[in-house]
Structures are given as C-alpha cells and as structure tokens.
C-alpha cells in the first residue's frame, strides 16, 4: 500500500534541526549531571541521559542515509520524531533536573506533529528501505543469509523447543564460509585485512545469522571473536601463531568465562584465582580455582577464555587480573565433569585438577547452553596466559577489547532478531483477515509495522556507523550506545510482532514467540543495560563535556 496523498513530505533539514535541538538538551543535562555529582549519585538521571544520548546518536547516523532516497528520508524523519517524542517524555516535569527551561523542545513540535502522525508512520509499514551496503558487503550478507535460511532456519524451532545442542553441521558450515576468521588477520589464516570492511562484514553476517536464530546462528561467531580480539591486542607472537589459525577454522571453539556468581558486570571484582604451580612434568604453569557462571557454549567448547586474579592484592582491582586460554575436553550439554593428572600445588601431596559444569536452563537463547563452571586446581600451561610476562595484570584490558566488539555484534544480533519479527508480522498481517479485512489494512497495525521498520533501519545504520568508527580504533562509547538503544528497541519490536499475531503469537508453532523470548536476553548479556548506561556511556559523556 502506498503512502496516502495527504502524508507529509519528508523534510531532512527539519529533522536535522530537531536532532541538533535534542543534542543540546542532552548536552545541558550531561553538564548538570556532572555538576551534581555524576552518575553514581544520580543514577536514574544518568540512565535516562545515556539512553537519550544513544537515541540522538542513532538519529544523527541516519541523516546521510536519509539523503539517498524518498523512503530513506521518510524513515529518517520518522525516527527523528520518535526520538524527540521519547526525549520529551523523559524531560516533562524534570526540566530543572535536566538543566533546561520548560519548553526546551518546543522548536521540534512541528517535526513530531508531522512525522510521528499515524498516517506518516503507517505509510512505512511495508517500506523498510534498502540497506545501502556496497557490493562486497552485499555479497557477504547474501552469502550468510543463504546459509542461515537453508541450514540454520530448519533447526531453529527444534533446538528452541527441545533445548537441544547446536548441530555440528552448522559449526562446520560456518567454518567453511570463513565466519570464524572474519576478524583473524590474513597472516594467521583469517580474512581480516583491516579497515571498514572487517567490521561491516561482521555486522552484516551477524544480522543475517540472527534472523534465522539468535541461539544457534547469530551468537555462535561471537565466541571465537572475543578471544581473537584479545589475542590480536595483547597476545605474544607465539600465541597468535598457535591459536588464531585454529580459531579461524573452528578447530578450537572457545567459550567465555568471565562472569562469576557474585560479580557480573562488576568484572574488576572477580575472585577466581590463578596461582603459579608446576605441571605434572615440572613445567611452568598456573592452577585455577573458583567458580564462573553464564559460560555460554561451555560444554561444547574446546577452551575457555578465562579471566582470573593473578595478584592477590584485591586493592588493585582490574589491574590484578590476567587472561588465560584454558583447554578442556568437549562435554555433555546436560552437565560435565573432567579431571586432570595430579599437580603439586604446595600441599602434602599432589592434587587432581577438576572442572565441573552445571547447565543453567533459560527461557530463550537456547542451543549454545550456559553453564556454571567450577574449577579446582585446574592446571594451565604458562604459555596459555595471554601476553606472557607483559600480559600479567592486563587481562581486563584484553578482555574489554573483545567485549567492545561484542557489543557491536550484539546490536547486529538485535537487528537480525527484529528484522525476522517484522517480516513475520508483516506476512501475518497481509494474510490474516479479521472482521472482513486483512489486518494490514487497519491503521493501528500499519502504524506498528511502520514504527518497527523505522527502528530496525535506524539500528542497522547506526551499527554500520559504529563499525566504521571501530575500524579506525574509535567508537568504544558508541559501541555501548548502539547496544543500549537497539537491544531495548528489540524488546518492543518483538512484542508488537507477537501482538500482531494475536493468540497465535503465543503459540510455540509460530517462530515469533521464540523471537520474543530471545530478544529479552539482549539487554542483559555482553554488558547489562544499566551498567553500560551508568558506568560507560554517562561517564564518557561527562568526560567529553569537560575535555
């Protein structure tokens, strides 16, 4: 259905002015927050500012996109109006707290009136807009999209409903496509030659895989990606030569072991220890003791990317942490227990190393499985401590190098999940007849679909923009911003897609129910939303405002 004749014409100049106005309001709030004691003192204000700033940054990233065509311009205007409306809701009655005058957003009223009107938003119901990738990246998206549709999608519902394992054909198939080598430098057997293409390719591939399944597609390539980034940043040449080629071919599939039962986003406080100890044959090494939790893919993995405290002085917080590659056998998805040969840990007799994994059942995001893993005197060769002597105490920084890109990837996963939900809702709306009409013909349905299309394209384009920044060694804050904004949007999009399906949306036989529960995890993992907003985005906004 085409836009009605009375639908307002897109006005990019007006949208740009509205974005600038919102930016000034957020800037004033950041300065007020800084003067009032910062995000730790005013957490609610800091959280709202962080999300508002993320939405403004998303809107600004759309301006170039909007100049590429009529649909693109309408999406840009619709998102700008949506962003301003959301900001106004945060601001109303709290102007003094935000450091602005009442009516601070009055200059954007016309933008909201025109481009958040039901007719304008509804005109975008089936006008999602082109992505505007270049030819090479289009080919990447097509390649991974085809694999996702033909190989991953047929397994998605079975794995979700039965909490089954990821089929090995998916892992080997992705390895053959080069999915695990996208960030591995070419000199180590991967496909990365640096530049924008590396990051854009990762975003495009992740989105396509996530459309088919978050649990057995979109998240799979993040496991080796995090270790790859850490090794590239801080690994010794010997470690790069040993591990990167194996990561690129999936000979070694790792899991990430950072979170602990008492320390989630507060990574600097972790308690798992690594203590020097000779191996069974007297070689240098470390024994690891403690418990890690939320180790996604922990059973199937061939190794753990594990962060441990190597300096017992806890006052050093993150400066006392080191990163280890901890080899392990592949285990059973329903739980595992392994032992090692005895090692001398300074007691009366050598002790047997033990590793035990307990699965954590979840409402969604199934297939990879998450585990609580207890390690007792588990020995690791000294050569597996990332960075060697120079890497001691620097594990936190190496881990964060992987997590920053992981946040961008999570945003791409969210876009994929949203796209799948939107396409399912649009198809259902076109074919479902209620009271004698297809529900696509109802204004409310079209307005919901139009807002979905707008949020999805905005998240996608912001992801591309952040990928470009990260290719230049920048964009750490923006990676947190895109994750914060897009993952929260995914909850709304999947909910409304489910709602458009009516009662069938609540039935497991329709994939939209899986998309809904999968979307809920996105704001939790790879940095909880609250932590990113308070500890990363708000703090960096303040730092930028005073520099």
N, C-alpha and C positions, 0 to 999 in steps of 0.2 A: 504494500500500500504506500503510495507516495505521500509526501507532506501536503497538508491542506493548503489552499491558496492564501489563507489568512495567517499562516505561520510566519512569525517574524524572520527577516533575513539576517543571517549571521553577521555580526559586527566585531571583527577581531580587534579593532582599535579600542572599542568599548570594553571588551573582555580584558585586554592588556591593562587598561587604566584601572579596572576593578581589581586585577591581580596586584598591581602596584599599591593600591589603597590597602588591600589586605596585608600586604607585606609591611607597610608602615605601621599598621595596627599591631601586628605581631612583634615588630621591632620595638615598639614602645613597651609592650608587655615584657619582653625579654629584659629591657633595661630596668623596669620596675621590679622584676623578679630578682635581678642581680642586686639592686639596692636594698631589697627586703630580706636578704639572707640566703637566697639561692634555692635550688630545687629540694634540698634536704629539709629546709624549713617550711616551704610552701609546696607540698607535693601535688596537691590537686591542681593548683595553678600551673605548675611546671608540666604536668601531664597534659593538660589542655593546650598549653602553648606548644608543646612538642608536636602534638597531633595537628594543630592548626598550621604550624610551620611546615610540616610534612605535606599537608594538603596544598599549601601555597606553592611549594616547590614542585609538586606534581602538576599543578595548573600551569606554572611557568614553562615546564618542559613541553607542554602541549602547543605553545604558541607557534613554533616552527612547523609542527605537524599541521596546525590549522591553516597554514598558508598554502597547503598543497592541493586543496580542492574544496568543493562545496560541503560534502559530507564531513570532511575533516574539520572545516571551520565550524560547522554546527555542533560537532562533538566538543570542540574546544570551548565554545560559548556556553554550552550546556554544563560542562564541568566547572567552568569559572563561576557560573551562577550557583551551582550546587555547593561549591566550596565556600562562597561568600555567605550563603544561607546557613550553612553549618557553623561558620565562624560567628555569625550574628547570634545564633543560639547559645554559644559559649559565652558571648560578651554581654548579652542583655541582663541588666541589673548588676553587673560586675565591672562596670566601666572604670571605677576608681581603682579596683584591684588590678585591672589591666593597664592602668596609667593612661587612659584616653578619655576624651569627653563623650558625653551622651550624644548619640547620632554620629559616631565616628565613621560608620559605614553608610551614611545616607547617600554619599556620592555614588554608591553601587546599586541603589534601589532599582533603577531602570533596567540594569542588567539582570537582576533577579526577576523583575516583572516580566521581561520579555523571554528570557532564556531558561527560566525554571517554570514557565507556564506549562500546563498539562499538554496543550497542543504541541508545543515545541519539543518537549521531551518525548511525547508519544510518536512524533514524526521519525524518531531514531530507532523505533522498535525493531525494525529489520534492516537497519542501516549501520552496521557495526564499523564500517570504514576499513580501508586497506591498511596493512601494517607498515608498508614502505620500507621493507628491508632491501638491501642491494641484492643483485643476482646471486652472488655466492652464498649469502646468508639465507636467501630464499631456498636455495638448494639444500642447505643444512636443515632448515625447517621441514621441507618436503621429505627429505630422507628419513628423519626421525619421526615425522608424522606418519609416514607409511609403515614404519616398523611398529609404532605404537598401535596403529589401527589393526594391523594384520597379526601381530604376535602378542602384544601386551593385552589389548582390549578383550580378546576371547577368554583370558584367565581372570580378569579383574573381579567379576562378581563372585566367582567360585572362591577365590582366595579371601575376599572380604567376608563372605558368609560363613565359611568354614575355618577361618583363621589359619589358612594353610601357608606353606612356605612359598617363596618366590620360585617359580620353575627355573631350573638351570638353563633352559633354552633361552630365557630372557637375558640372563647374565652373559652367556656365551655370544648371543646375538648382538648385544650392545658392545661387547668387546670387539667383535668383528667389524662393527661400524666405526670403531675408534672412540666410542663415548667416554671411555675412562682415560683416554690420552689427550683430551682437548686442552688440558692445562699443563701437560707434561712437555717440556721443551723438546724440540726435534732431536737435539743431540743426545737425548736419553730415551729415544724411541717413541716419543709422542708426536703431537701435531701442532704444538704451540710455537709460533714464531713471533709472539708478542704483538702489541698493537691492539686496535679496537676489535679486530675480528675474533680474537681469542675469547673475549668476554661476551661479545654479542652472540657468538656461536653457542656458548654455554647457556645463555639466556634463551635463545631460540630452541635449542634442543630440549632444555628442561621444561619449557612450556608445553611442547608437543608431547613429551612423555607423560607429563602430569595430566594432560587431557584424558589419556587412557586410564591412568591410575596413579594416584599420589603414592600409594604404598609400595607398589611393585614396579613403578616406572620413574616418576619424577624425582624421587628421593634417592634412588639407587646410585646415581652418579655422584652424589654429594659425598659419599663415604670416602672414596679414594681422593676426591678433590681436596678435602680438608687436609689430609696427610701430604698430598702433593704440594700444596701451598706452603705448608710448614717446612718441608724439605727444601723447596726452592729458596725460601727465605733464610733458613739457618742451617741446613744440613751440610755435613762435610762432603767433599767431593766423592769420597769412598761410599758414603751413604746414598748419595744421589745415583751413583753408578749401580749400586746394589738394588735399590728399591724402586726407583722411578720406572725403569723398563717393566718391572713386574706389575706395578700399579697400572701402567698403560694397557697391558694385555689381560688384566684381571687374573694373572697367575696368583697374585696376592690381592684379596679383597679385605680391606680393613673395616673396623668399627671404631667409633669414637668413645673413649672412656674418660670423661671429664667430670660430669655431674656426680655429686655424692648425696647420700640421704639427707645430710644437714646443710649442704651447700650446692645450690643450683646455679642461679645467675651470679651469686657471690663467689666466683671462681677463685678469687685470691685467698679465700679462707679454707681451701680444701685440706683434708687431713691425711689422705692416703700417703704413705711414706715410701721412699726408695732409699735403701741403705747399702753402702758398699759391702760386697761379700764375694769371696772367690767361688767359682763354679765347681762342678763335680770333678773337673780335671785341673783345678787350681787357677783357671783363667780369671781375669778381672771381670767383675760384673756387679749387679745390684739385685737385692731382693726387695720385692714389693709387697706391702701389707696394707690391707684396708678394704673398703667396700665402695664400689662405683655403682651408680644406678642410671637408668634410662640409656643404657648402651644399645642403641638401635642396631640391629643386624649382628648382635653379639655372638649368637651361636654359629651362624654360617661363616662368619669372618675368619680369616686366616691369621689376623693380627689385630691387636688393639692399639689405637693411637691414644696413649695414656699419659695424663698429666699427674705428676706426683711431687711431693715435697722432698727435696733433697737437702735442704738446710733446716735443721731442727729449730732454728730461731724463728718463731712464728711472727715476731715483730717485723720481719722482712716481707711479710705477706706475699704478693705476687713475685717478688724478687728472689724468693727461695724455692721457686718451682722449676722443674725440668720436664722435658717431654721425652717419652720413650715409645719405641716400637716394640710391642710385646707379642711375639709369635705365640700361636695357640693352635691346637687341633680344631677341626670343624666339629661342632657339637649338634646335638639333637635340639630341635626347636622347642621341645617341651621341657627342657632343662638339661644341664650337663654338669659333669664333674670330672676334672682331669688332675693327674698327679705328675710330678717330675722326679728325677733322681735326687737323692738327698744332697744337700749342700751344707757347708759349715757356716753357720750364722753366729758363731761365737758362744754357743751353748755347750752343754756337756757332751752332746753328740750331734752329728749332722741331722738336719730336719728335712722332711719331704715337703716340697712345694705343692700347694693345692690351689686350684681355681674352680669355683662353683658358680654356675649361672642359674638364676631363677627367673622364668618369664613373667612379665608384667602384662596382664591382659588389658586391652584398651577397647574403647567403643568404636574406633575407626583407625585409619592409618595402619592397616593390617598387611601382613606378608613379610615385612622385614623383622617384626617382633622386637620388643625392647626387653632388656634384662637388668636385673640387679646382679652384679658380679662381685663375689668375694674372693680376694686373693690373700693367701697365707704363705709367706716365704717363697713367693713365685720368683724364680731367678731369671734374670735377663742379662745377656752379654753387655759389657761396657760399650761395645761398638753400636749398640742399639739406642744409646742415649743421644738424641738428636743434637747435632752441633759439637759433640765431643766436649773437650775441656772448655772451649769458648761458649758452648751452649748451656753450661751449668748455670742455673738461675735465670735462664732466658726462655724457658718453656712457655710461660704465659704469653710472651710476645709472639712466639712462633705459632701458638695455638690461635691467637687472635687473628693472625694473618689468614688462617684458614676460615675462621668464623666470619670475617668481614665479607668474603666472597660467598660464604654460606648464606648470609642474609640476603644478598642479591639473588642468589639461586632460589631462596625461599619465596621471595617476591615473584619470581618467574613461575614457581610451582603454583602459587596462589592464582596467578593469571591463567594458567592452564586449567586449574580446577574451575575457576569462574567461567572460562570460555565453554567448557564442557557443560556446565549447568545452564548457561544462557542458551546454547544450541538445543539442549534437551527441552528447555522451557518453550523456546520458540516453536520447535517442532510440535510439541504437545498442544500449544495454543492454536496452531494452524489447523489441527486435526480434531480437536475436542469441541463438540457442539453442546451448548447449554442454552436453554430457552430459545431454541431455534436458530442460534447464531454461533459461529465459531468464536471461541473466546478471544482470539486475536483481534476481533472487531470491537471489543469493549475498550473504552478509553483507559480504564484503570489498568487492564492487562498491558496495553501498549505503553502506557507511561512507565510501568515497572520494567518492561523489556527495554525501553529506551534508556532508562537510568542504568540498567545493567550494562548495556552496550557502551555507554559513556564511561562508567567506572572502569570497565575492563580495558578499553583502549587507553585511558589515561594511565592506568597502572602499567600497561605494556610499554608505552612511550617513555614513561619515567624510568622504567627498568633499562631501556636502551640508553637513555641519557646517563644513568649511573654507571652502566657498563663502560661507556666512553670515558667517564671520569676515572674509573678504576684502572683502565688501561694506561692512564697517564700517571698512576701512582697516587691518585687523589680519590676523593669520594667516600672516605670512611664514614663520615656523618650521614651522607646521602644514602649509603647502603642501609643504615639503620632506619632512615626516614622512609625509604621505599618499602622496606619490610613492614614497618609500623602501619603505614597507610594502607597498603594493598592487602595485607593479611586481615585487617579488620574489615575492609570492604568485602572480602571474600565471604565472610560470615553473612552479611546482608544479601549478597547476590545469591548464594546457595539457598538461603532461607526462602527468598522470594521465588526462586525457581521451583523449590519444593511446594510452595503455596500455590503456584500456578497449576501444578499437577493435582491440586485438591487431595482427596483421600488417597489417590494412587501415589502421591508423593511420599506418603508414609509407609508404603508397601516396599518390601525389600526387592520385589521383582523389577522395580524401576531404579535405574542407577542413580537418580537424583538424590535418593536417600543416603547412598554411600557418599556422594559428593558433599552433602550437608555435614555428616559427622567427620569426614576427612578435613573439611575446611576449619573445623574448630581447633585443630591442633596447631594451625599455622601461626597463631599469635602467641603460642606457648614455647615451641622449640626454636632453636637457633637464636636464643635471646628472647626472654619473655617481654611482652609489650611494655609492661610497666618499667622494667629495668632499662630497656632501650630508651624510653622516653625520659626517665629521670636521670640515669647515670651516663647516658651517651648524648642524646640529642639536646636536651635542655642545657647540659653543662657546656657542650660545644657552642651552642647558640650564644651563651653568655660570654664565653671566651672570644668568639668572633666579634661580639659587640664592643668589647673593651680593648681589642687589639689595634 
